[in-house]
């Protein structure tokens, strides 16, 4: 009978080789258990990665849209809050002018003018609001506050109204200065007349917030509140009767201006709704693509755990055999 045997050196080499193979399998299975993905994707896709790469591209694209919708949401929410503050100021001052203007008392006129001055500060501050480091109402000049201070506005307008003694002349002079490119736009507005480009919130949808502090509705509201703030200015010398008539007209027009602001807020609200809808659709699409990708590369946790347990047992058995072989010798046998 022929006996085939290998030497001790060859046996040791064989055991070490087998040990390395088993450890490699354990490492692979441990990776699959911890990540939930197969280590050898090529086998799953049959060497064709095109579908998997397309899913990865779509998921990455939706991640980018997620950031875009978050920024658009921040911008639109901040704009809505600013317009709310602006509208509230218009409501407060229009009511006060209509109420105070009927009393024909100097102290009441002064109070109305002071309130107009305070509301003018609030309105300019609202239009100078920034979100995410960008100005909301400066058009494409997002690095600059769109409006100068209320003091700058009142100083320039005071010069235009000096010497006028009728409501018609006062309002016409204010309107002319505010509409003149060398007037309000040159003195007060530091933004751009180019509105912001539409924001891409999905692969097929863009939203737009085309409002600036130089829009006619904004200018008209600022104009009327600024005129009211100057009504009791001693340097202009307007009589209480003139102030009463002026307050009455301004109060009515500012109430109408509040309606214009409400319309703008409704437009922003519609944009906010579209952003939320786009975000929801993007999230659903991403979940679908991630599920499809997972179906390709996912490792079955139960199967992987069973294989890992089997391989670990094989390694333990190999160690036992190695120890027993290392203890085999003629001397130990003869004892």
C-alpha positions in Angstrom: 0.0 0.0 0.0 1.4 3.3 -1.0 1.3 6.1 1.6 1.5 9.8 0.6 2.7 12.2 3.2 4.0 15.7 3.4 6.7 17.0 5.6 6.4 19.2 8.6 7.5 22.3 6.8 4.9 21.8 4.0 2.2 21.0 6.6 2.9 24.2 8.4 2.8 26.2 5.2 -0.5 24.6 4.3 -2.0 25.4 7.7 -0.8 29.0 7.5 -2.3 29.4 4.0 -5.6 28.0 5.1 -5.6 30.3 8.2 -5.0 33.3 5.9 -7.9 32.3 3.6 -10.3 31.9 6.6 -9.2 35.2 8.1 -9.8 36.9 4.8 -13.3 35.4 4.7 -14.0 36.6 8.2 -12.9 40.1 7.3 -15.1 40.2 4.2 -18.1 38.9 6.1 -17.5 41.3 9.0 -17.5 44.2 6.5 -20.8 43.0 5.1 -22.3 42.7 8.6 -21.2 46.2 9.6 -22.1 48.0 6.3 -25.1 45.9 5.2 -23.5 45.8 1.7 -21.8 43.0 -0.2 -18.1 43.4 -0.5 -18.0 42.1 -4.1 -20.5 44.4 -5.9 -19.2 43.2 -9.3 -20.7 39.8 -8.8 -24.1 41.3 -8.0 -24.2 43.5 -11.2 -22.6 41.0 -13.5 -19.7 43.4 -14.2 -22.2 46.0 -15.5 -22.1 49.0 -13.2 -24.2 51.4 -15.4 -27.5 50.9 -13.5 -25.8 51.3 -10.2 -23.9 54.4 -11.3 -27.1 55.9 -12.6 -28.7 55.4 -9.2 -25.8 56.9 -7.5 -25.9 60.0 -9.8 -29.6 60.5 -9.1 -29.2 60.2 -5.4 -26.3 62.7 -5.4 -28.4 65.0 -7.5 -31.3 64.8 -5.1 -28.9 65.5 -2.2 -27.9 68.7 -4.0 -31.6 69.6 -4.5 -32.2 69.0 -0.8 -29.6 71.7 0.0 -31.1 74.0 -2.6 -34.7 73.6 -1.2 -33.4 74.2 2.3 -31.8 77.4 1.2 -34.9 78.5 -0.8 -37.0 77.7 2.2 -34.8 79.8 4.5 -34.9 82.7 2.0 -38.6 82.6 1.4 -39.5 82.2 5.1 -37.2 85.2 6.0 -38.8 87.3 3.2 -42.3 86.4 4.4 -41.3 87.5 7.9 -39.9 90.8 6.6 -43.0 91.5 4.6 -45.1 90.7 7.6 -43.2 93.3 9.7 -43.4 95.8 6.8 -47.2 95.2 6.5 -47.7 95.5 10.3 -46.0 98.8 10.3 -48.2 100.1 7.5 -51.3 98.9 9.4 -50.2 100.7 12.6 -49.3 104.0 11.0 -52.3 104.2 8.7 -54.7 103.6 11.6 -52.9 106.2 13.7 -52.8 108.8 11.0 -56.5 108.4 10.3 -57.3 108.7 14.1 -54.8 111.4 15.0 -55.4 113.5 12.0 -59.0 114.2 13.0 -58.3 115.9 16.3 -56.4 119.0 14.9 -54.3 119.2 18.1 -50.6 120.0 17.8 -49.5 117.5 20.4 -51.4 114.8 18.6 -49.9 115.7 15.3 -46.4 115.5 16.9 -47.2 112.1 18.2 -48.4 110.9 14.8 -45.2 112.2 13.2 -43.1 110.5 15.8 -44.9 107.2 15.3 -44.4 107.5 11.6 -40.7 108.1 12.2 -40.5 104.9 14.3 -42.5 102.8 11.8 -40.2 104.1 9.0 -37.2 102.7 10.9 -39.0 99.4 11.3 -39.9 99.2 7.6 -36.4 100.0 6.4 -35.0 97.5 8.9 -37.4 94.9 7.5 -36.3 95.5 3.9 -32.6 95.3 5.0 -33.0 91.9 6.5 -30.5 89.2 5.6 -30.8 85.4 5.5 -27.9 83.1 5.2 -25.6 86.0 4.7 -27.6 87.4 1.7 -29.8 90.5 1.5 -33.4 89.7 0.8 -34.5 92.8 -1.1 -31.3 93.9 -2.9 -31.8 92.0 -6.1 -28.6 90.4 -7.3 -26.5 92.7 -5.0 -27.0 90.2 -2.1 -23.9 91.4 -0.3 -25.3 94.9 0.3 -28.1 96.2 2.5 -30.5 97.7 0.0 -31.5 100.8 1.8 -29.7 103.7 3.6 -30.9 104.8 7.0 -34.2 106.6 7.7 -32.2 109.7 8.6 -30.7 109.8 5.2 -34.2 109.5 3.6 -35.7 112.2 5.8 -32.8 114.6 5.2 -33.1 114.3 1.5 -36.8 114.5 1.4 -36.9 117.5 3.7 -35.0 119.5 1.2 -37.5 118.6 -1.5 -40.5 119.7 0.6 -39.2 122.9 2.0 -41.3 126.0 1.2 -44.4 124.0 0.1 -47.7 124.9 1.7 -50.4 122.7 0.1 -51.1 119.0 0.4 -51.2 118.6 -3.4 -47.8 120.3 -3.8 -46.2 118.3 -0.9 -47.4 115.0 -2.2 -46.5 115.8 -5.8 -43.0 116.8 -4.8 -42.5 113.7 -2.8 -43.8 111.5 -5.6 -41.5 113.2 -8.1 -38.4 112.7 -6.0 -39.2 109.1 -5.2 -39.8 108.3 -8.9 -36.7 110.2 -10.1 -33.7 107.9 -10.7 -31.6 110.8 -9.3 -33.8 110.9 -6.3 -34.7 107.9 -4.1 -32.8 105.4 -6.2 -29.6 107.4 -6.2 -29.8 108.5 -2.5 -31.4 105.6 -0.8 -31.2 102.4 -2.9 -27.9 100.5 -2.8 -29.2 97.2 -4.3 -29.5 96.0 -7.8 -32.5 96.5 -10.1 -31.8 93.0 -11.5 -33.9 90.5 -9.6 -32.5 87.3 -8.2 -32.3 84.4 -10.7 -34.9 81.6 -10.1 -33.9 79.0 -7.6 -33.8 75.4 -8.9 -35.6 73.2 -6.4 -36.0 70.0 -8.5 -34.9 68.7 -11.8 -37.9 70.3 -13.5 -39.0 73.1 -11.2 -37.7 76.6 -10.3 -39.1 79.2 -8.0 -38.7 82.9 -8.1 -38.8 85.8 -5.6 -38.5 88.9 -7.7 -39.0 91.6 -5.1 -36.6 94.4 -4.3 -36.7 97.4 -2.0 -36.9 99.6 -5.1 -40.2 98.1 -6.3 -42.9 100.8 -6.8 -45.1 99.3 -4.0 -42.2 99.5 -1.5 -41.2 103.0 -2.7 -44.8 104.4 -2.4 -45.2 103.0 1.1 -41.9 104.4 2.3 -42.7 107.8 0.6 -46.0 108.3 2.4 -44.6 107.2 5.8 -41.6 109.5 5.3 -43.9 112.5 4.5 -45.9 111.8 7.6 -42.7 111.6 9.7 -41.8 115.1 8.5 -45.2 116.7 8.9 -44.4 118.2 12.3 -40.9 119.2 11.4 -40.4 122.8 12.7 -38.2 123.7 9.7 -41.1 123.0 7.3 -43.5 125.1 9.3 -46.7 123.3 8.2 -49.9 124.4 10.0 -52.0 122.0 12.1 -54.7 122.3 9.5 -52.3 121.3 6.8 -51.0 118.4 8.8 -54.5 117.2 9.5 -55.4 117.1 5.8 -52.1 115.5 5.0 -52.5 112.8 7.6 -56.0 112.0 6.4 -54.9 111.4 2.8 -51.7 109.6 3.8 -53.7 107.3 6.1 -56.1 106.2 3.3 -53.2 105.6 0.8 -51.2 103.7 3.4 -54.2 101.4 4.1 -54.3 100.7 0.3 -50.5 100.1 0.4 -51.0 97.5 3.1 -53.2 95.6 0.6 -50.4 95.7 -2.0 -48.0 94.2 0.6 -50.6 91.5 1.4 -50.6 90.6 -2.3 -46.8 90.3 -2.2 -47.0 88.1 0.9 -49.5 85.9 -0.9 -47.0 85.5 -3.8 -44.3 84.5 -1.4 -46.6 82.1 0.4 -47.3 80.4 -3.0 -43.6 80.1 -3.5 -43.2 78.6 0.0 -45.9 76.0 -0.9 -44.1 75.0 -4.1 -40.8 74.7 -2.3 -42.4 72.3 0.3 -44.0 70.3 -2.5 -40.7 70.0 -4.3 -38.9 69.0 -1.1 -41.5 66.3 -0.5 -41.3 64.9 -4.0 -37.5 65.0 -3.9 -37.5 63.1 -0.6 -39.8 60.4 -2.0 -37.7 60.0 -5.1 -34.5 59.7 -3.1 -36.1 57.0 -0.9 -37.1 55.1 -4.0 -33.7 55.3 -5.6 -32.0 54.3 -2.3 -34.3 51.3 -2.0 -33.5 50.2 -5.6 -29.8 50.6 -4.9 -30.0 48.7 -1.7 -31.7 45.8 -3.5 -28.6 45.5 -5.7 -25.8 45.8 -3.1 -27.5 44.8 0.2 -26.1 41.8 2.0 -28.6 39.5 3.7 -27.9 39.9 7.4 -29.1 36.4 8.4 -27.2 34.6 5.7 -24.1 36.7 6.4 -24.3 36.0 10.1 -24.6 32.3 9.5 -21.6 32.2 7.1 -19.6 34.3 9.6 -20.4 31.8 12.4 -19.4 28.9 10.2 -16.1 30.5 9.1 -15.3 31.4 12.7 -15.8 27.7 13.7 -13.5 26.7 10.8 -10.8 29.0 12.1 -11.2 27.7 15.7 -11.0 24.1 14.3 -7.9 25.0 12.3 -6.2 26.4 15.4 -7.0 23.2 17.3 -5.5 21.1 14.6 -2.4 23.3 14.4 -1.9 23.0 18.2 -2.3 19.2 18.1 0.1 18.9 15.2 2.7 21.1 16.9 2.6 18.7 19.9 3.2 15.6 17.8 6.8 14.2 18.1 8.5 10.8 18.4 9.7 11.6 21.9 6.2 12.4 23.1 5.0 9.2 21.5 7.6 6.9 23.2 6.9 8.3 26.6 
